[in-house]
Amino acid sequence: MIFNTAISMTLSDHIILNGKAISSAEILNLKADKVADPSTPEWENDLYRFLEEWFSESEFVIAQTSGSTGDPQAIHLPKTTMIQSARRTIEYFKLQEQNRILLSLPCRFIAGKMMVVRAIVGQMNLIAVDPSDDFDLLRNESFDFGAMVPNQVFKLLESPSGKVKLENIRNLLIGGSAIPATLEQQIGQLKCRVVSTYGMTETASHIAIRELSGENRSDIYICLPGISVSENENGCLQIHVPELADPLQTNDIAEILSAMNFRILGRADDVIISGGIKYHPGTIEKKLEHAITQRFVISEETDEKLGAKLVLVIESEPTDIESIQQKITQLLPAFERPKAIYFLEKFPETANGKVKRNEIKSAIHRF
């Protein structure tokens, strides 16, 4: 196997995986053996497929966008972009060679791919586990760095030993989807450092973090070294990455506090215009998080007078609407209160767990 010279000059040609150094030349045979073995779990096949792709002579990696606002798109992500992203994370969290980092995310997505790249760039020991695992290894083993999605953290905290397990990860990243307020409260009590990440596939994972635990808990995102942000004329966040000539445009409405600090208010394509007023569903949802235990979204349906009206959609069997309405009255001003409440048994979502708001909107139109 030939590793591209332009990249290999700045990068190790091996990975330390589960305590063993594996050279790029060994990856091809290992991958073939894994894929040929029917007992190999799919998450492990994905890992070796990505390792083969990473150590190939191609200058790009094929990555999928999340698909939260449309169909997932395949993009050619430069390996140099991924290397620089890995270096920023390593620098920010002060990671060192031989640190133990946990791969508990599937390598089908950019978050899993980047954990592998960080291990290679930083010459750290990558311990790979099944993403659906109960993480029993965390009872007796500690890690310097790891990443999970909110649902993994939620399931761990439901178990008696979950808090202890999570605290055995010195730096824990949480990303992929929104973190419910109740879960964020629990995370805030952890003794390890836990951060929420902001980023996109095009930026090779996160470009900013906000603290979820400890004395520095905040709703403000802080950019990683070398990254800055601005907003366009519509108030949407633009990301400035040193290795890219042009800023990356997002659909996220942001409050820019400085070139390196910002809050996310919602997505431009989620904005609901009702009676000539713009509403950000995410802002309203934040106010209701403590009152509604099930997953829910603020959506819209057509209204003859208002053009569109706000509605609340709850992922649940139909339940006590009167009780919910009382809570809404207490927590929201009159103009933000949903005009109707609907229930869906299961929310449509992307492969990595993000809710598909447009499909929810279509579903309630059938009621």
C-alpha positions in Angstrom: 0.0 0.0 0.0 1.3 3.4 -1.0 0.7 6.4 1.3 0.6 9.8 -0.5 4.0 11.4 -0.2 2.7 15.0 0.3 0.7 13.8 3.3 3.1 11.2 4.7 5.8 13.7 5.2 3.8 15.3 8.0 2.1 12.2 9.4 2.9 8.8 11.0 2.5 5.8 8.7 1.0 3.7 11.4 -1.7 3.7 14.0 -1.6 2.4 17.6 -4.8 0.5 17.9 -5.8 -1.3 21.1 -2.2 -1.0 22.3 -0.6 -2.5 19.1 1.2 -0.5 16.4 -0.2 -1.4 13.0 1.6 -0.1 9.9 -0.1 1.2 6.8 1.3 -1.8 4.9 -0.5 -4.2 7.3 -3.9 -2.5 7.1 -4.9 -3.9 3.7 -4.5 -7.5 4.8 -6.2 -6.9 8.1 -9.1 -5.2 6.5 -9.5 -8.1 4.0 -9.5 -10.6 6.9 -12.0 -8.6 8.9 -14.5 -8.2 6.1 -14.2 -11.8 5.0 -15.0 -13.0 8.6 -18.8 -13.1 9.0 -18.5 -12.7 12.7 -16.8 -9.3 12.5 -19.3 -6.6 13.6 -20.1 -3.9 11.2 -18.7 -1.1 13.3 -15.3 -2.9 13.2 -15.5 -3.4 9.4 -16.2 0.3 9.1 -13.1 1.1 11.2 -10.8 -1.0 8.9 -12.4 0.3 5.7 -11.6 3.8 6.9 -8.1 2.9 7.8 -7.6 1.5 4.3 -9.0 4.7 2.8 -6.8 6.9 5.1 -3.6 5.1 4.3 -4.4 5.0 0.5 -2.7 7.3 -2.0 -5.8 9.4 -2.4 -5.6 12.9 -1.1 -9.3 12.9 -0.1 -11.6 11.0 2.1 -15.3 10.4 1.1 -17.5 11.7 3.9 -21.2 12.0 4.3 -23.0 15.2 5.4 -25.5 14.6 8.2 -28.7 14.9 6.2 -30.5 16.9 8.9 -32.0 19.3 6.4 -32.0 17.1 3.3 -30.6 14.0 1.8 -27.0 13.2 3.0 -24.4 14.3 0.5 -21.0 12.7 -0.2 -18.2 15.2 -0.2 -14.5 14.8 -0.9 -12.8 16.0 2.3 -9.1 16.7 1.9 -6.9 14.7 4.2 -4.9 17.9 4.9 -8.0 19.5 6.3 -8.6 16.5 8.6 -4.9 16.6 9.8 -5.2 20.3 10.6 -8.4 19.7 12.5 -6.8 16.9 14.5 -3.9 19.1 15.4 -6.2 21.9 16.6 -8.0 19.5 18.9 -4.7 18.0 20.2 -3.4 21.4 20.9 -6.6 22.7 22.6 -6.9 19.7 24.9 -3.2 19.4 25.5 -3.1 15.8 24.4 0.2 14.0 24.2 1.8 10.9 22.6 0.7 7.6 24.1 -2.4 9.1 25.6 -5.3 6.7 25.6 -8.3 7.8 23.5 -11.6 6.1 23.2 -13.3 5.4 19.8 -16.9 4.8 20.7 -18.5 6.3 17.5 -19.0 4.6 14.2 -16.4 5.4 11.5 -19.2 5.8 8.9 -19.5 9.4 10.2 -17.0 12.2 10.4 -16.9 12.1 14.2 -15.7 8.5 14.2 -13.3 9.1 11.4 -11.7 12.1 13.2 -11.1 10.1 16.4 -9.0 7.8 14.2 -7.1 10.6 12.6 -6.3 12.3 15.9 -4.8 9.0 17.1 -2.6 8.8 14.0 -1.6 12.5 14.0 -0.9 12.5 17.8 0.6 9.0 17.9 -1.9 8.1 20.7 -3.3 4.8 21.7 -6.8 4.3 20.1 -9.0 1.9 22.0 -12.0 0.9 19.8 -15.2 -0.4 21.2 -18.7 -1.2 19.9 -20.7 2.1 19.8 -23.7 0.3 21.2 -21.7 -1.2 24.0 -22.4 -0.7 27.7 -18.8 0.5 28.2 -17.9 -2.0 31.0 -14.2 -1.3 30.2 -14.7 2.1 31.7 -15.1 0.6 35.2 -11.4 -0.2 35.4 -9.8 1.7 32.6 -9.3 5.4 32.2 -8.9 7.5 29.0 -7.5 10.9 28.3 -10.0 11.7 25.5 -13.3 10.4 24.1 -16.4 11.4 22.3 -20.0 10.3 22.5 -23.4 11.3 21.2 -26.1 12.5 23.7 -28.0 9.2 23.6 -24.9 7.2 24.6 -24.3 9.5 27.6 -28.0 9.4 28.5 -28.0 5.5 28.6 -24.9 5.5 30.7 -26.3 7.9 33.3 -29.3 5.7 33.6 -27.2 2.9 34.9 -25.9 2.8 38.5 -22.2 2.8 37.4 -22.7 5.2 34.5 -21.4 8.3 36.3 -18.2 6.5 37.4 -17.7 5.2 33.9 -18.0 8.7 32.3 -15.7 10.2 34.9 -13.0 7.8 33.7 -12.7 9.9 30.5 -10.7 13.0 31.4 -11.9 15.0 28.4 -15.3 14.0 26.9 -16.8 15.5 23.8 -20.5 15.4 23.2 -21.9 16.2 19.8 -24.0 15.0 16.9 -27.4 16.4 18.1 -28.9 18.8 20.6 -28.4 18.0 24.3 -31.7 18.1 26.3 -31.7 20.4 29.3 -32.3 17.6 31.8 -29.3 15.7 30.4 -27.1 18.8 30.4 -27.9 19.3 34.1 -26.7 15.7 34.9 -23.6 16.3 32.8 -22.9 19.4 34.7 -22.4 17.4 37.9 -19.6 15.2 36.4 -16.1 15.6 37.7 -14.4 15.2 34.4 -14.2 17.8 31.7 -17.2 17.6 29.3 -17.8 19.8 26.4 -20.4 20.3 23.7 -19.0 20.5 20.2 -20.0 22.7 17.2 -18.9 21.8 13.7 -19.8 20.2 10.4 -18.6 17.5 8.1 -17.0 20.1 5.8 -14.8 21.4 8.8 -13.7 17.8 9.6 -15.7 17.7 12.9 -15.7 20.4 15.6 -14.4 24.0 15.2 -15.7 25.2 18.6 -16.6 23.9 22.0 -18.7 25.0 25.0 -18.1 23.8 28.5 -20.8 21.6 30.1 -19.2 20.7 33.4 -17.2 22.4 36.1 -17.1 26.0 37.0 -16.8 27.2 33.4 -20.2 25.8 32.3 -21.5 28.1 29.6 -23.9 28.5 26.6 -21.1 30.2 24.7 -19.0 28.4 22.1 -15.3 29.1 22.0 -13.4 28.6 18.7 -10.4 26.3 18.5 -7.0 27.8 17.7 -6.8 29.5 14.3 -10.6 29.4 13.8 -12.7 32.6 13.7 -16.4 33.3 12.9 -18.5 36.0 11.5 -22.1 36.4 10.3 -23.6 37.1 6.8 -26.3 39.6 6.0 -29.0 37.1 7.2 -27.4 36.6 10.6 -26.1 33.1 9.7 -22.7 31.9 11.0 -19.7 31.9 8.8 -16.6 29.8 9.7 -13.1 31.0 8.8 -10.7 28.1 8.6 -7.0 29.0 7.9 -6.5 26.3 5.3 -9.6 27.3 3.3 -9.6 30.4 1.0 -13.3 31.2 1.5 -15.4 31.1 4.7 -17.8 28.1 5.1 -21.4 29.3 5.2 -23.8 27.6 7.6 -27.5 27.8 8.0 -27.2 28.4 11.8 -28.5 31.7 13.2 -25.8 32.9 15.6 -25.2 35.7 18.1 -21.6 36.7 17.5 -20.0 37.9 20.7 -16.5 38.2 19.2 -14.4 36.7 16.4 -13.9 33.6 18.6 -17.1 33.4 20.7 -20.7 32.8 19.7 -24.1 31.4 20.6 -26.3 29.3 18.4 -29.9 30.5 18.3 -31.3 28.0 15.7 -31.3 27.2 12.0 -32.3 29.6 9.3 -34.2 26.9 7.5 -36.2 26.1 10.7 -37.4 29.7 11.1 -41.2 30.0 11.2 -42.9 33.2 10.1 -46.2 33.6 11.7 -48.2 36.8 11.4 -45.2 38.5 10.0 -43.0 37.6 13.0 -40.0 35.3 12.8 -39.8 32.6 15.4 -36.8 30.4 16.1 -38.1 26.9 17.2 -34.8 26.1 19.1 -35.3 29.2 21.3 -38.8 28.3 22.2 -37.9 24.6 22.7 -35.2 25.6 25.2 -37.8 27.3 27.4 -39.9 24.1 27.5 -37.1 21.5 28.0 -37.7 21.2 31.8 -41.5 20.9 31.4 -41.7 18.1 28.8 -39.9 14.9 29.4 -40.4 13.3 26.0 -38.6 14.4 22.9 -40.5 17.3 21.2 -40.2 20.0 18.5 -41.8 23.3 17.7 -43.2 23.0 14.2 -45.7 24.8 12.0 -48.9 24.3 10.0 -50.7 26.5 7.6 -53.1 29.1 9.0 -55.5 31.3 7.0 -54.9 34.4 9.1 -51.3 34.0 10.2 -49.9 32.3 7.2 -48.4 29.7 9.5 -49.0 28.9 13.2 -46.8 27.4 15.8 -47.6 23.9 16.9 -46.0 21.5 19.4 -45.2 18.0 18.3 -44.3 15.4 21.0 -42.7 12.0 20.4 -45.2 10.0 22.5 -48.6 8.3 22.6 -51.4 10.9 23.1 -51.3 12.0 26.7 -52.7 14.7 29.1 -52.9 17.8 26.8 -54.4 20.0 29.5 -51.4 19.5 31.8 -49.0 20.3 29.0 -51.0 23.4 28.1 -50.8 24.6 31.7 -47.0 24.3 31.6 -46.8 26.1 28.3 -48.9 29.0 29.8 -46.5 29.3 32.7 -43.3 29.2 30.6 -44.1 31.0 27.4 -45.4 34.5 26.6 -48.7 34.4 24.7 -47.2 35.1 21.3 -44.8 32.1 21.6 -47.4 29.6 22.7 -48.2 26.8 20.2 -51.7 26.9 18.8 -52.0 23.1 18.7 -50.4 20.0 20.2 -49.7 16.8 18.2 -48.2 13.4 19.1 -46.1 11.2 16.9 -45.1 7.7 18.0 -41.6 8.0 16.5 -39.8 11.0 15.1 -38.1 10.5 11.7 -34.4 11.0 12.1 -31.1 10.7 10.2 -28.7 7.8 10.6 -26.8 9.6 13.4 -29.9 10.6 15.3 -30.8 14.1 14.2 -34.5 14.9 14.0 -35.8 15.5 10.5 -38.0 18.6 11.1 -39.3 18.8 7.5 -40.7 15.2 7.7 -42.3 16.0 11.0 -44.0 19.0 9.4 -45.2 16.8 6.6 -46.5 14.2 9.1 -48.7 16.6 11.1 -50.2 17.9 7.8 -51.8 14.4 7.5 -53.6 14.7 10.9 
